[in-house]
Amino acid sequence: MDVRYATKLALSSSSYDLPADSRVSSLPPDAELVVRLQAGEAAAFRTLVERYQGPVYRTALGLLRSPEEAEDVAQEVFVEVYQTIARFRGEAALSTWLYRLATSRALKQRRKNQTKKRFAFLTTLLGANQEVLHERPDHRHPLALLEGRQQQQQLLDAIARLPDSQQIAFTLRHEQELSYEEIAAVLDTTRPAVESLLFRARQSLRKFLHPHLA
């Protein structure tokens, strides 16, 4: 079985936006699904994708804000599950494992993007001999940076400034609507630690969005 092709086909033939209940109400529970996956059943892999493609994709999208990159991450997650399911021992729930894979791969992709951006910026400052040619002038007034922006984009930009752990907790809580206990399982931490992460994330977002109130 070509797992990459099968994953791409499964993802492209289903909708990310359908309500979860409409897709999975008749599907087997996760424990049974894991057994079938470990037995190598092709149909079980399709069931896995149908059940978790939406949450995995939306989690990646929440961290990357790029539909194309989120789709790539989703595909990579399911490929990794297929390749490593035999070693899954159930120490965590299947959904927890998938969220961990999604957040880990999304953050890895984001770090790669940031590295590319830094390199591209440096190449505009350096000449052939790697000597600094100039500094980019920025004549914009600080207040002008906010003019014309929609509130949603302001919020997305502010979320992107949060530390990784706070951003994951915020995304899982407010975009995926996971419980504190589920987030704690994904981050391998405690509920009080999750509550602290979310509190600090909200405090930082208020500061980013309303610096005059800080």
TACOR-V235192 format. One record per helix or strand of 3 or more residues. SS is the DSSP state (~ for helix, > for strand). FROM is the first residue (numbers start at 1). TO is the last residue. If there is no record, write none. Layout:
# TACOR-V235192
ss=SS from=FROM to=TO
ss=SS from=FROM to=TO
This chain:
# TACOR-V235192
ss=~ from=3 to=12
ss=~ from=20 to=24
ss=~ from=30 to=38
ss=~ from=42 to=64
ss=~ from=67 to=87
ss=~ from=94 to=125
ss=~ from=142 to=145
ss=~ from=151 to=160
ss=~ from=164 to=174
ss=~ from=180 to=187
ss=~ from=191 to=209
ss=~ from=211 to=213
